[in-house]
Amino acid sequence: MILNSGTGKEAVQAKQATEERIKSGSPAPTPPPKRLPLDQIILIPEVFQPRSGGSQAYRSEAHVNTLARSLTNARAANPNARTAPVLVFWVGDAWACLDGHHRLEALRQNARRGTVKGGTVAVEVFEGTVADAMREATRRNSQDKLTMTAQDKSERAWQLLLTKAGTHRQIAEDTGVTERTLTRMAKVIRDHGATPEKLEMVQGLRWWQAKKLDAGAEDQDVDARAAKVQRKAEVYGKVMKDDHPDLVAEVLMHLDPEKAKAVARRLALLLTKLDPYGDDIGLPEFPPDEVAEGEQPDF
């Protein structure tokens, strides 16, 4: 959909391609636009979308559907209702979305369905280097309505480090990953990427895979658990992606009341833990499940 499912190597290649695209392209139009047609904003998720696929995919689609419904309700209540601007960045021949991927997709979804009039969206222009744009996209997405998971933050920090998009402190501030974890990432790159061939191998790994290079038995257990969770999430997500949390809870109670109670206790515990994937990351925020009907969301 609109998630980043790439490895560090793909992020490095996409960043280099974007830099070359800017170099061979034309300067950004002046004055900067305040609105753009929906079909004139491109997506480069490998570079500018910090969230990964897998377990996030069904949440991403559900989030878009919720935003689309909320937009329709808001416009019905107030024809002059407007959404917050989408953050865009000039890449030499087009405007790329930095922040507002789900907002943009919701608007496009409504335009295809004909539920709203108008095919433009308000935009805010970001100026700087590709590395600056990557970090800004990460910073804003870390605060967005659809939370980046702990694993998303680790993977994004890994990509930013491999693409040399900032210092350890900058990447830590943008992703929420601690400098201690970034130091560990840098050690893996240094110890296992000493030659161009070895570096290419390291870049081809996601962080949960790369840290196995230095992992002990305990870390490998954590990684195996994370991989199992990822596989199960992809299966369950396809089934439950459109279901309201109340319905999911009732189905669990119907299937096995004792297991449902155990799940509830485990969820309460997970919501107060730091990072279920073993990295040193602060407690994530958990947004409301949906926007009240008829209320214009801040997105």
C-alpha positions as CSV (number, residue, x, y, z in Angstrom):
1,M,0.0,0.0,0.0
2,I,1.9,3.1,1.2
3,L,4.3,1.5,3.7
4,N,8.0,1.1,3.5
5,S,8.8,-2.6,3.2
6,G,12.4,-2.1,2.0
7,T,15.8,-3.1,3.5
8,G,18.6,-0.8,4.3
9,K,20.1,-1.5,0.9
10,E,16.9,-0.5,-0.8
11,A,16.8,2.7,1.3
12,V,20.4,3.5,0.3
13,Q,19.7,2.9,-3.4
14,A,16.4,4.9,-3.3
15,K,18.1,7.8,-1.5
16,Q,20.9,7.9,-4.1
17,A,18.4,7.7,-6.9
18,T,16.4,10.6,-5.4
19,E,19.6,12.7,-5.0
20,E,20.5,12.0,-8.7
21,R,16.9,12.8,-9.7
22,I,17.2,16.2,-8.0
23,K,20.6,16.9,-9.5
24,S,19.5,16.2,-13.0
25,G,16.1,17.9,-12.6
26,S,15.0,21.5,-12.4
27,P,14.8,23.9,-9.5
28,A,11.7,23.9,-7.4
29,P,8.9,26.1,-8.8
30,T,8.6,29.6,-7.3
31,P,6.7,30.8,-5.5
32,P,6.1,27.6,-3.5
33,P,2.6,26.2,-4.1
34,K,-0.1,26.3,-1.4
35,R,-2.3,23.7,-3.0
36,L,-1.5,20.9,-5.4
37,P,-3.7,18.5,-7.5
38,L,-3.9,15.1,-5.8
39,D,-2.4,13.3,-8.8
40,Q,0.7,15.6,-8.9
41,I,2.0,14.4,-5.5
42,I,4.2,11.3,-5.9
43,L,5.1,8.7,-3.2
44,I,8.6,7.4,-2.6
45,P,8.0,5.2,0.5
46,E,11.5,3.6,0.4
47,V,12.9,7.1,1.3
48,F,10.1,9.1,3.0
49,Q,7.7,6.6,4.7
50,P,9.2,5.4,8.0
51,R,6.5,2.9,8.7
52,S,7.1,-0.7,7.6
53,G,4.7,-3.2,6.2
54,G,3.8,-6.6,7.7
55,S,1.8,-6.1,10.9
56,Q,1.3,-2.4,10.1
57,A,-0.3,-3.1,6.7
58,Y,-3.8,-3.8,8.0
59,R,-3.6,-0.9,10.5
60,S,-2.6,1.4,7.7
61,E,-5.5,0.4,5.4
62,A,-8.0,0.7,8.3
63,H,-6.5,4.1,9.2
64,V,-7.0,5.3,5.6
65,N,-10.6,4.1,5.6
66,T,-11.3,5.9,8.9
67,L,-9.8,9.1,7.6
68,A,-11.8,8.8,4.3
69,R,-15.1,8.4,6.2
70,S,-14.2,11.3,8.6
71,L,-13.4,13.5,5.6
72,T,-16.8,12.7,4.0
73,N,-18.6,13.4,7.3
74,A,-16.7,16.7,7.8
75,R,-17.4,17.9,4.3
76,A,-21.1,17.0,4.7
77,A,-21.3,19.0,7.9
78,N,-19.3,21.9,6.5
79,P,-18.6,22.2,2.8
80,N,-15.7,24.5,3.5
81,A,-14.0,22.1,5.8
82,R,-10.3,21.7,5.0
83,T,-7.6,19.2,6.0
84,A,-4.2,20.0,7.4
85,P,-1.6,20.5,4.7
86,V,0.4,17.6,3.3
87,L,4.2,18.1,3.7
88,V,5.9,17.9,0.3
89,F,9.4,18.0,-1.1
90,W,10.7,18.9,-4.6
91,V,12.6,16.0,-6.2
92,G,13.7,17.6,-9.4
93,D,10.6,17.0,-11.5
94,A,7.8,16.4,-9.1
95,W,6.5,17.0,-5.5
96,A,7.0,14.0,-3.2
97,C,5.0,13.4,0.0
98,L,7.0,13.6,3.2
99,D,4.2,13.5,5.7
100,G,0.5,12.9,5.2
101,H,0.6,9.7,3.2
102,H,-2.6,8.3,4.8
103,R,-4.3,11.7,4.5
104,L,-3.4,11.9,0.8
105,E,-4.6,8.3,0.2
106,A,-7.9,9.1,2.0
107,L,-8.5,12.1,-0.2
108,R,-7.7,10.1,-3.3
109,Q,-10.0,7.4,-2.2
110,N,-12.9,9.9,-1.7
111,A,-12.1,11.5,-5.1
112,R,-12.3,8.1,-6.8
113,R,-15.6,7.4,-5.1
114,G,-17.0,10.9,-5.8
115,T,-17.8,11.5,-2.2
116,V,-16.1,14.8,-2.1
117,K,-15.6,17.6,-4.7
118,G,-12.3,19.0,-5.7
119,G,-9.1,17.3,-6.6
120,T,-6.5,19.4,-4.7
121,V,-5.0,19.4,-1.3
122,A,-3.3,22.1,0.8
123,V,0.5,21.6,1.0
124,E,3.4,22.8,3.1
125,V,6.8,22.8,1.2
126,F,9.9,21.5,3.0
127,E,13.3,22.7,1.8
128,G,16.6,21.0,2.4
129,T,18.6,18.0,1.4
130,V,17.3,14.5,0.9
131,A,18.8,13.5,4.2
132,D,17.1,16.5,5.9
133,A,13.8,15.4,4.2
134,M,14.1,11.8,5.4
135,R,14.7,12.9,9.0
136,E,11.8,15.4,8.9
137,A,9.5,12.7,7.5
138,T,10.6,10.4,10.3
139,R,10.2,13.1,13.0
140,R,6.6,14.0,11.9
141,N,5.5,10.4,11.4
142,S,6.8,9.6,14.9
143,Q,4.1,12.0,16.2
144,D,1.4,11.1,13.7
145,K,-2.1,9.7,14.5
146,L,-1.1,6.2,13.3
147,T,1.7,5.3,15.7
148,M,5.0,4.0,14.5
149,T,5.6,0.7,16.3
150,A,8.8,0.0,18.2
151,Q,9.9,-2.2,15.4
152,D,9.2,0.6,12.9
153,K,11.4,3.0,14.8
154,S,14.2,0.5,15.0
155,E,14.0,-0.3,11.3
156,R,13.8,3.4,10.4
157,A,16.8,4.3,12.6
158,W,18.8,1.5,10.9
159,Q,17.9,2.9,7.5
160,L,18.8,6.5,8.5
161,L,22.1,5.2,9.8
162,L,22.9,3.2,6.7
163,T,22.0,6.2,4.5
164,K,24.1,8.6,6.6
165,A,21.0,10.8,7.0
166,G,22.1,12.3,10.4
167,T,24.2,12.0,13.5
168,H,23.4,9.5,16.2
169,R,21.9,12.2,18.3
170,Q,19.8,13.5,15.4
171,I,18.5,10.0,14.5
172,A,17.7,9.3,18.1
173,E,15.7,12.5,18.4
174,D,13.8,11.8,15.2
175,T,13.0,8.1,15.8
176,G,12.9,7.8,19.6
177,V,15.6,5.1,19.5
178,T,18.3,5.6,22.1
179,E,21.9,6.4,21.2
180,R,22.8,3.2,22.9
181,T,20.9,1.2,20.3
182,L,22.4,3.3,17.5
183,T,25.9,2.6,18.9
184,R,25.1,-1.1,18.6
185,M,23.8,-0.6,15.1
186,A,27.0,1.3,14.2
187,K,29.1,-1.5,15.7
188,V,27.4,-4.1,13.5
189,I,28.1,-2.0,10.4
190,R,31.7,-1.4,11.4
191,D,32.4,-5.1,12.4
192,H,30.6,-6.8,9.5
193,G,30.7,-4.2,6.7
194,A,34.5,-3.6,6.4
195,T,34.6,-4.2,2.7
196,P,32.2,-3.0,-0.1
197,E,31.0,-6.6,-0.5
198,K,30.4,-7.1,3.2
199,L,28.7,-3.7,3.5
200,E,26.3,-4.6,0.7
201,M,25.4,-7.7,2.6
202,V,24.8,-5.8,5.8
203,Q,22.7,-3.2,3.9
204,G,20.6,-6.0,2.6
205,L,19.4,-6.9,6.1
206,R,16.7,-5.4,8.2
207,W,17.8,-4.5,11.7
208,W,16.1,-7.4,13.4
209,Q,18.2,-9.6,11.1
210,A,21.4,-7.6,11.3
211,K,21.6,-7.6,15.1
212,K,21.8,-11.4,15.0
213,L,25.3,-11.0,13.7
214,D,26.3,-9.9,17.2
215,A,23.5,-11.5,19.1
216,G,23.7,-13.9,21.9
217,A,21.2,-16.7,22.6
218,E,18.9,-14.3,24.4
219,D,18.8,-11.8,21.6
220,Q,18.2,-14.7,19.1
221,D,15.2,-15.8,21.2
222,V,13.8,-12.3,21.1
223,D,14.3,-12.1,17.3
224,A,12.6,-15.5,16.8
225,R,9.7,-14.3,18.8
226,A,9.5,-11.1,16.8
227,A,9.5,-13.0,13.6
228,K,6.8,-15.3,14.8
229,V,4.7,-12.3,15.8
230,Q,5.2,-10.7,12.4
231,R,4.0,-13.9,10.6
232,K,1.0,-14.2,12.8
233,A,0.2,-10.5,12.5
234,E,0.1,-10.8,8.7
235,V,-2.4,-13.7,9.0
236,Y,-4.6,-12.2,11.7
237,G,-4.5,-8.7,10.1
238,K,-6.1,-9.9,6.9
239,V,-9.0,-11.3,8.9
240,M,-9.5,-8.5,11.4
241,K,-8.4,-5.4,9.4
242,D,-11.9,-4.0,8.9
243,D,-13.4,-5.2,12.3
244,H,-14.2,-2.9,15.1
245,P,-12.2,-3.6,18.4
246,D,-15.6,-4.4,20.1
247,L,-16.3,-7.1,17.6
248,V,-12.8,-8.6,17.9
249,A,-13.2,-8.7,21.7
250,E,-16.6,-10.4,21.4
251,V,-15.3,-13.0,18.9
252,L,-12.4,-13.9,21.3
253,M,-14.9,-14.2,24.2
254,H,-17.1,-16.5,22.1
255,L,-14.2,-18.7,21.1
256,D,-12.5,-19.1,24.4
257,P,-13.4,-16.9,27.4
258,E,-10.4,-17.9,29.4
259,K,-8.0,-17.2,26.6
260,A,-9.7,-13.9,26.0
261,K,-9.1,-12.9,29.6
262,A,-5.5,-14.0,29.3
263,V,-5.1,-11.9,26.2
264,A,-6.6,-8.9,28.0
265,R,-4.1,-9.3,30.8
266,R,-1.2,-9.7,28.4
267,L,-2.3,-6.6,26.4
268,A,-2.4,-4.6,29.6
269,L,1.1,-5.7,30.3
270,L,2.4,-5.0,26.8
271,L,1.0,-1.5,26.9
272,T,3.2,-0.7,29.9
273,K,6.4,-2.3,28.7
274,L,9.1,-0.5,26.7
275,D,9.8,-2.5,23.6
276,P,8.5,-6.0,22.8
277,Y,11.2,-6.4,20.2
278,G,14.1,-6.0,22.6
279,D,15.4,-2.5,21.6
280,D,15.8,0.4,24.0
281,I,12.8,2.5,22.9
282,G,10.5,4.7,24.9
283,L,6.8,3.7,25.5
284,P,4.8,4.2,22.3
285,E,1.6,6.1,22.2
286,F,-1.6,4.4,21.4
287,P,-4.1,6.6,19.4
288,P,-7.9,6.4,19.6
289,D,-9.4,3.7,17.4
290,E,-11.5,6.1,15.4
291,V,-12.7,9.7,15.0
292,A,-16.1,10.5,16.2
293,E,-18.6,10.6,13.4
294,G,-19.3,14.1,12.1
295,E,-16.2,15.5,13.7
296,Q,-13.4,16.9,11.5
297,P,-10.2,15.1,12.4
298,D,-6.9,16.9,12.8
299,F,-5.0,15.1,10.0
